[in-house]
Amino acid sequence: FVAVNCAAIPAELLESELFGHEKGAFTGAIATKVGKFELATGGTLFLDEIGHMRLDLQAKILRALQEREIERVGGTRTIKIDVRILAATNRDLRKAIEEGTFREDLYYRLNVVPITLPPLRQRREDIPLLVEHFIGKYNREFARKVKGFSAGATAALYQYDWPGNVRELENVIERAVALAQSETISLRDLPLEISILGGDVIEDIQKAGLTLREARSHFERQYILNILDRVQWNQTEAARVLGLHRNTLAWKLQRLRIDARP
């Protein structure tokens, strides 16, 4: 199994990386190099982020797939290959075809057995398993003993839309495990954009042009309402999640003009 990240390698070097080159093929080619297609012969070549590949190289990939043979950069000898190709991208390739940045013939050559991975926001049922996995991973890495998330923090994970998908979730869990003050991760251990209404509150505040004092009151009111809604307006539980005394929460409800009865 050989993997290549097409977006991480400079365009001018990717051809050599995939097909290899002969000694003296270009400045700096001081020795013959075997490319990834040859290295993967008999196995699998994974072309990650293939949507970022330039058009002229896409044509060479297409020929390699159709003819099952390649030529090294600067070479004249045809090299037979027997490789299974896996390709992945986070781009909309149909749109890229319309824009002229991705070859339609290569798209159909690759799109034999398509596997669509929905964004994390469309498969929230995966979140508990992923969280459990990442907690275990970073407990071992940081020598911590975090057991899980509080009810409020768990609800926040479910509500957030995760634009960065699983990578973002992993980063959040890593940070939370590293900084947690107890064996249970609470809302205060999560980034602000997750612990509030999926980031919508911040966007609303910015659009309204509120002062810092007004923004603070707006955020506090929306945040408390969100927590109350999560715990079915149980003020004792809301106070626990918020880390407040029950009387302090009652005072805030009065100050922020929140009716304790939904």
C-alpha positions as CSV (number, residue, x, y, z in Angstrom):
1,F,0.0,0.0,0.0
2,V,1.5,3.3,-1.2
3,A,-0.1,6.6,-0.4
4,V,0.5,10.0,-2.1
5,N,-1.0,13.3,-0.9
6,C,-1.4,15.1,-4.2
7,A,-2.0,18.4,-2.5
8,A,1.0,18.3,-0.2
9,I,3.6,17.8,-3.0
10,P,4.5,20.8,-5.2
11,A,3.0,20.5,-8.7
12,E,6.3,20.5,-10.4
13,L,7.6,17.6,-8.3
14,L,4.4,15.4,-8.3
15,E,5.1,13.9,-11.7
16,S,8.5,12.7,-10.6
17,E,7.0,11.4,-7.3
18,L,4.4,9.4,-9.1
19,F,6.3,8.2,-12.2
20,G,9.9,8.4,-11.1
21,H,12.7,9.9,-13.2
22,E,15.9,8.9,-14.9
23,K,19.3,10.2,-13.8
24,G,19.9,13.6,-15.4
25,A,16.3,14.1,-16.4
26,F,16.4,17.6,-14.9
27,T,18.6,19.7,-12.7
28,G,19.1,17.9,-9.4
29,A,18.2,14.4,-10.8
30,I,21.5,13.0,-9.7
31,A,20.2,9.4,-9.6
32,T,17.4,7.3,-11.0
33,K,14.3,7.4,-8.8
34,V,11.5,4.8,-8.8
35,G,8.1,6.4,-8.7
36,K,5.1,5.5,-6.6
37,F,3.4,3.6,-9.4
38,E,6.3,1.2,-9.6
39,L,6.6,0.9,-5.9
40,A,2.9,0.0,-5.6
41,T,3.0,-2.7,-8.4
42,G,1.3,-5.7,-7.0
43,G,-0.6,-3.6,-4.4
44,T,-2.5,-0.4,-4.0
45,L,-1.7,3.2,-4.8
46,F,-3.8,5.7,-2.9
47,L,-4.0,9.1,-4.5
48,D,-5.3,11.4,-1.8
49,E,-6.7,14.9,-2.7
50,I,-6.6,14.0,-6.4
51,G,-8.9,17.0,-7.1
52,H,-5.8,19.3,-6.6
53,M,-3.8,17.7,-9.4
54,R,-3.0,19.8,-12.4
55,L,-4.6,19.0,-15.8
56,D,-1.5,17.9,-17.7
57,L,-0.7,15.4,-15.0
58,Q,-4.3,14.1,-14.9
59,A,-3.8,13.2,-18.6
60,K,-0.7,11.1,-17.7
61,I,-2.6,9.4,-14.8
62,L,-5.4,8.5,-17.2
63,R,-3.1,6.9,-19.7
64,A,-1.4,4.9,-16.9
65,L,-4.8,3.6,-15.8
66,Q,-5.9,2.7,-19.3
67,E,-2.7,1.3,-20.6
68,R,-1.3,-0.1,-17.4
69,E,2.1,1.2,-18.2
70,I,4.2,4.3,-17.4
71,E,7.4,6.0,-18.5
72,R,9.7,7.7,-16.0
73,V,10.4,11.4,-16.4
74,G,13.3,11.7,-18.9
75,G,13.0,8.0,-19.8
76,T,12.2,6.2,-23.0
77,R,11.4,2.7,-21.7
78,T,7.8,1.6,-21.1
79,I,7.3,0.1,-17.6
80,K,4.3,-2.3,-17.1
81,I,2.4,-1.8,-13.9
82,D,-0.2,-3.8,-12.0
83,V,-1.7,-1.4,-9.5
84,R,-5.1,-1.0,-7.8
85,I,-6.0,2.7,-7.6
86,L,-7.8,4.3,-4.7
87,A,-8.5,8.1,-5.0
88,A,-10.0,10.5,-2.6
89,T,-10.9,14.2,-2.6
90,N,-12.9,16.7,-0.6
91,R,-13.7,18.7,-3.7
92,D,-16.9,18.5,-5.8
93,L,-15.3,16.9,-8.9
94,R,-18.5,17.4,-11.0
95,K,-18.3,21.1,-10.3
96,A,-14.5,21.0,-11.1
97,I,-15.3,19.3,-14.4
98,E,-17.7,22.1,-15.2
99,E,-15.1,24.7,-14.3
100,G,-12.5,22.9,-16.5
101,T,-10.1,22.1,-13.6
102,F,-10.7,18.3,-13.7
103,R,-10.8,16.0,-16.7
104,E,-14.2,14.3,-17.2
105,D,-12.6,11.2,-18.7
106,L,-10.4,10.7,-15.7
107,Y,-13.3,11.2,-13.4
108,Y,-15.3,8.4,-15.0
109,R,-12.2,6.2,-15.1
110,L,-11.8,6.6,-11.4
111,N,-15.4,6.6,-10.5
112,V,-15.9,2.8,-10.8
113,V,-16.8,2.0,-7.2
114,P,-17.6,5.3,-5.5
115,I,-17.6,5.5,-1.7
116,T,-19.2,8.6,-0.3
117,L,-18.3,9.5,3.2
118,P,-20.9,11.9,4.6
119,P,-19.7,14.9,6.8
120,L,-19.8,14.3,10.5
121,R,-22.8,16.5,11.0
122,Q,-24.8,14.0,8.9
123,R,-23.7,11.0,11.0
124,R,-23.8,12.3,14.5
125,E,-24.4,8.7,15.8
126,D,-20.7,8.1,15.1
127,I,-19.7,10.8,17.6
128,P,-19.8,8.7,20.8
129,L,-17.6,6.0,19.3
130,L,-15.1,8.5,17.9
131,V,-15.0,10.4,21.3
132,E,-14.4,7.1,23.2
133,H,-11.6,6.2,20.7
134,F,-9.9,9.6,21.0
135,I,-10.2,9.8,24.8
136,G,-8.5,6.5,25.0
137,K,-5.8,7.6,22.5
138,Y,-5.0,10.8,24.4
139,N,-5.3,9.3,27.8
140,R,-2.4,7.0,26.8
141,E,-0.4,9.8,25.1
142,F,-0.8,12.3,28.0
143,A,-0.9,9.8,30.9
144,R,-4.4,11.1,31.9
145,K,-7.4,9.3,33.3
146,V,-10.3,11.1,31.7
147,K,-13.4,9.0,31.8
148,G,-15.8,10.9,29.6
149,F,-17.9,14.1,29.1
150,S,-20.6,15.7,31.3
151,A,-24.1,15.7,30.0
152,G,-23.8,19.4,28.9
153,A,-20.6,18.8,27.1
154,T,-22.0,15.7,25.4
155,A,-25.0,17.7,24.2
156,A,-22.7,20.4,22.8
157,L,-20.7,17.9,20.8
158,Y,-24.0,16.6,19.3
159,Q,-25.2,20.1,18.5
160,Y,-22.1,21.4,16.8
161,D,-21.9,21.1,13.0
162,W,-18.2,20.1,12.8
163,P,-17.1,21.9,9.7
164,G,-13.7,20.3,10.1
165,N,-15.3,16.8,10.5
166,V,-13.4,14.1,12.3
167,R,-10.1,15.9,12.3
168,E,-11.7,18.8,14.2
169,L,-13.3,16.4,16.6
170,E,-10.0,14.8,17.3
171,N,-8.3,18.1,17.9
172,V,-11.1,19.1,20.4
173,I,-10.8,15.9,22.3
174,E,-7.0,16.1,22.4
175,R,-7.2,19.6,23.8
176,A,-9.9,18.7,26.3
177,V,-8.0,15.6,27.6
178,A,-4.8,17.6,27.9
179,L,-6.4,20.5,29.8
180,A,-9.3,18.8,31.8
181,Q,-9.2,19.6,35.5
182,S,-11.1,16.4,36.5
183,E,-11.9,13.0,35.2
184,T,-15.0,14.4,33.5
185,I,-14.8,16.9,30.6
186,S,-17.2,19.8,31.1
187,L,-18.5,22.6,28.9
188,R,-15.7,24.9,30.2
189,D,-13.1,22.5,28.7
190,L,-14.6,22.9,25.2
191,P,-13.8,25.7,22.7
192,L,-16.2,28.6,22.9
193,E,-17.6,28.0,19.4
194,I,-18.7,24.5,20.4
195,S,-20.0,25.2,23.9
196,I,-22.4,27.8,22.5
197,L,-25.0,27.5,19.8
198,G,-22.8,26.0,17.1
199,G,-21.1,29.4,16.6
200,D,-24.3,31.1,15.6
201,V,-24.4,33.4,18.6
202,I,-21.0,34.9,17.7
203,E,-22.0,35.5,14.1
204,D,-25.3,37.2,15.3
205,I,-23.3,39.4,17.7
206,Q,-20.9,40.5,14.9
207,K,-23.7,41.3,12.5
208,A,-25.6,43.3,15.1
209,G,-22.5,45.4,15.9
210,L,-23.0,45.2,19.7
211,T,-20.7,46.7,22.2
212,L,-18.7,44.4,24.4
213,R,-21.1,44.8,27.3
214,E,-24.1,44.2,25.1
215,A,-22.4,41.2,23.5
216,R,-21.6,39.7,26.9
217,S,-25.2,40.0,28.0
218,H,-26.5,38.6,24.7
219,F,-24.1,35.7,24.8
220,E,-24.8,34.9,28.5
221,R,-28.6,35.0,28.0
222,Q,-28.4,32.7,24.9
223,Y,-26.0,30.4,26.6
224,I,-28.1,30.0,29.7
225,L,-31.2,29.5,27.6
226,N,-29.3,26.8,25.6
227,I,-28.3,24.9,28.7
228,L,-31.8,25.2,30.3
229,D,-33.2,23.7,27.1
230,R,-30.7,20.9,27.1
231,V,-31.7,19.9,30.7
232,Q,-35.4,20.3,30.1
233,W,-35.4,23.5,32.3
234,N,-34.2,21.7,35.4
235,Q,-32.6,24.7,37.2
236,T,-30.7,22.5,39.6
237,E,-29.1,20.5,36.8
238,A,-28.6,23.7,34.7
239,A,-26.7,25.3,37.7
240,R,-24.5,22.2,37.9
241,V,-23.7,22.2,34.2
242,L,-22.9,25.9,34.3
243,G,-20.8,25.6,37.4
244,L,-23.0,28.0,39.4
245,H,-24.7,28.0,42.7
246,R,-28.5,27.5,42.4
247,N,-29.1,30.9,43.9
248,T,-26.7,32.5,41.5
249,L,-28.5,31.0,38.6
250,A,-31.8,32.3,39.9
251,W,-30.3,35.8,40.2
252,K,-29.0,35.7,36.6
253,L,-32.4,34.5,35.3
254,Q,-34.0,37.5,36.9
255,R,-31.3,39.9,35.7
256,L,-31.4,38.6,32.1
257,R,-35.2,38.5,32.1
258,I,-35.5,34.8,31.5
259,D,-38.8,33.3,32.5
260,A,-37.9,30.2,34.5
261,R,-41.0,28.5,33.1
262,P,-40.6,27.7,29.4
